[in-house]
Amino acid sequence: LHRNCSHKIQHGCDCSLECPATMAVNHPTLLCFTAVLVSIWITCPAHYHESYMRNADDNFNSRTNWMSYISDDVKLSEMAIPGTHLSATYTWNTDVTMTQVLSFKQQLNYGVRFFDIRVKHVDDTFRLHSKHLFLNLYFSDHFLNSVDQFLKNNPSETVLVLLKKEQPPEDNLPTRSTRGTLQEILHRYSDTFLETNDRSITLERARGKFIIFSGFDEFDSFGLKYDECDIQDNYHLSTNWDLYS
């Protein structure tokens, strides 16, 4: 089969592959051609731009107590609260996985108060995951310890936690239910954990506490319902150029 081909195959990462003016295609060549495209797509670097790509070395301003300037009677539902998507992915420096560069402590110190936390139930604890990838962090030892210490040092603040089950438990590894493990973990942080499903909760009541948002699987009965929130979480873009429109 002979086919004229004068187009250029473009990728979002600004790589391109030129086709010759005339190309003979048979089945083995087509398979190789596809493999080349896949290889190029995987190895292309991400499109870094200062408009949306920040580094841990950037000079962020400290925002450890910005909630102290807000009146006690303001409801959490009346506030716009800054948060991060896939908050734990700072441990993996890969183009596909990494959506954050700041640690939990840094995010808290720079003003983040809403965290997107994905867990997998293994060995009666929660590992932090991004899809199938274990991020070498744990819900209790790393995330909640950071939140607990921050709130004790900054009692004017409150932290909201979206808790989602990213992967099913591994066979035969947990000896108790997902719900049982969550209850046991939260009991350890009773000084700073506030269990509530009150949508009209005020900042005064929430200060110095972290609150769970759920609405997924076994976590459905914990805390506030995520699907009842006004969510500004438009993290999916068709191309990088959508950021400029």
N, C-alpha and C positions, 0 to 999 in steps of 0.2 A: 504494500500500500504506500503510495507516494502522496504527500500532502504538503501544500505550501504553508509555511509558518513564519510569519514576520512579526508576531506579537512578542511582548516581553511579559514574563510571569512575575508579578510583583508580590512582595511580602510586606506585612506590617512593620517588619524590622528594617525596612529599607534595603534588603538584599534583593538581587534580581538574577534571573537566569535568561540569557539570550538564546533564542532558537535560531538555527541556521535557516537560510532561505528555503532549502528543500531538505526534508528529513525522511529517510526510509525507516518505517516502523514495523517491527514484527513483535511477537509476543515477548520473547526474552528481553529485547531492547526496551519495550514498554515497562517491564518490571524494573529494569535497571534505572530507567528514567524516573520512575516513581520513587525509587529508593534514594536517588540523588536529591529529589525535592524534599523528601522527609528529612534527610541528613542536613540539608541546608537550613530547613526550618528549625530543627532542634538546636543547631549550633549558632544561630544568629544571636548576637547580643541584644539585650533589651534596649528600648529607646529611652535613654535617660534625659531628663529635662528638669531644670530647677523649678518649673511651675508645679510639679507634682512629685519630684524625687528629692527627698531630703536625706542628709547624713547625720549620724550621731555626733559628728564634730561641728555641726552647724551651731551658731550662737543662739540657741533658744532662750527665751526669757523664762525665768522661774515663775510658775503659776501655782504655787503650793496651797494658796489660801484664797483663791478668787471667789469662792462661794461665801466667804465672810462678808463680802460687800453687798450681798443680797438679803433682803428682809426675811425674817423668820416665817412670816405668814404666806410667802410665795409657795405655791404648790409645784411639785416636781413636774406635773403635767403642763405647767405654764412656762417651763424653762426649755431653752435650746441647749442641750448638753453635748459637748464635743466627745467623740468616741473614735475608736480605731477598728478597722475590719481585719479579721484574723489576727488578733492582737499578739499572739504568741509566736509568730513566724520569724521573729528577729534572729533566731538561733540558726537558721539555714540560709546561707548566702548563695542562693540560686535564683535565676531569673524566673523560674516557674513558680517557686514556693514562697519566696520572701516578699511580704507585703509591708513589713515594718522593719525599721532599723534600730528602734529604741527599745531598751529593756522595759519591763513592767515598772520598775522604780523610776526610770527616766520619763516614761509616759505620764506617770502620776505627777511627778515634779513639774512637768511642762504643761499641766492642765487637763489632761485626758481624764474623763470621769465615767466613760462608758466603754466596757470591754467586751469584745466578741470572743468567747472562749468555747473551744470545741474539745470534747473529751472522749476517751475510750476507756471502758471499765476492764481493768486487768489486775489480777492479784489483789482484789478488794481495795483498789485505789483508782484514781482517775489520771491517766496519762493525757497530756495535751497533744492534739493531733491537727494536721491539715490533711483532710481526706485519709489516705492510707499511711501517711508519713508521720512517724513519731518524732516529736520536736525536741526530745531529750529534756522535757520539762514536765512537772507534775502540778496538778491543780492545787494541792495543799502546800507542798514544800516550797514551791516557787511563786505561784500566783497569789494565793491567799495569804501567805506569809508577808509578801510585799504590800498587799492591800491593808492587812491588819496593822503592820508597823506604821504605814503612812497615815492611817486614820487616827492612830494613837498620838502621833506627832502633830496632826492637823485636824483637830476635832471639829472644825467648822465645815469640813467637807463631807460629801457623801459619794459613794462609788456604786454604779449600777453594772450588773454582770449579766450578760446574755449567755445562758448555759445551754449548750446543744450537744447531743450525742452524735459524734462524727462517724464512728464505726461501731458495729455490733461487738459485744464481748467475745473474747477468744474462748473456744470450747474448753470447758472444765477448769478454767483458771479462776474466775470469781467464785467464792464460796457463799456469797450472799447477794441479794438483789442490788440492782443499781440504786434504787431508792434507799435501801439500807445503808449503802456506802455513803451516799450524799448526806444522809441524816447524821451519820457518825462523824463525818468531816466537819459539817457545819456546827456540830455540838462543841468542837474544839475551839471554835471562834465565836462563842456565845457573847463575848464582850463587844464585838463589832458587827455581828450579823443581826440584821433586822428582818424577821419573817413577817411579811405583810402582803396582802392582796388588795390593799386600799388604794384605789386610783386617785384619790384626792389627798394623799399624804402630803404634808407640808415639809418644807426644808428644815424647819425647827426640829421636827420629829426624826428626820433622817440624818441629821448631822452626826458625824462620827461613826456612821454605819455603812455597811454595804448591803445592797438589796439584789436579790436574784430575779431575773426575768426568764421566763420559760414559755412553754407552750408546745413542747416537743416530747413525744414518747413518754418515758418514765418520769421526766421532769415536769410534766404538765401541771401537777398540783402544787408546785413550789412557786411562791412569789407572784409577781405581777405578770400579766399576760402580754407577751411580746406583740401578738397580732392585734392588740388594742391600741398600739402606739402609732403616732405619726412618725414614720420612719424615713429619714433622709439617708438612704443607703444605696445610692445608685453607683455601685462599684463596677458594673459591667459596661464596657464601652466597645463598640464595634471596631474602632481603630483608635490609635493614640491621638489622632487629629480631632476626635470628638471633644477632647479636652479644651480645644481652642474655640469651639463654636458657642 
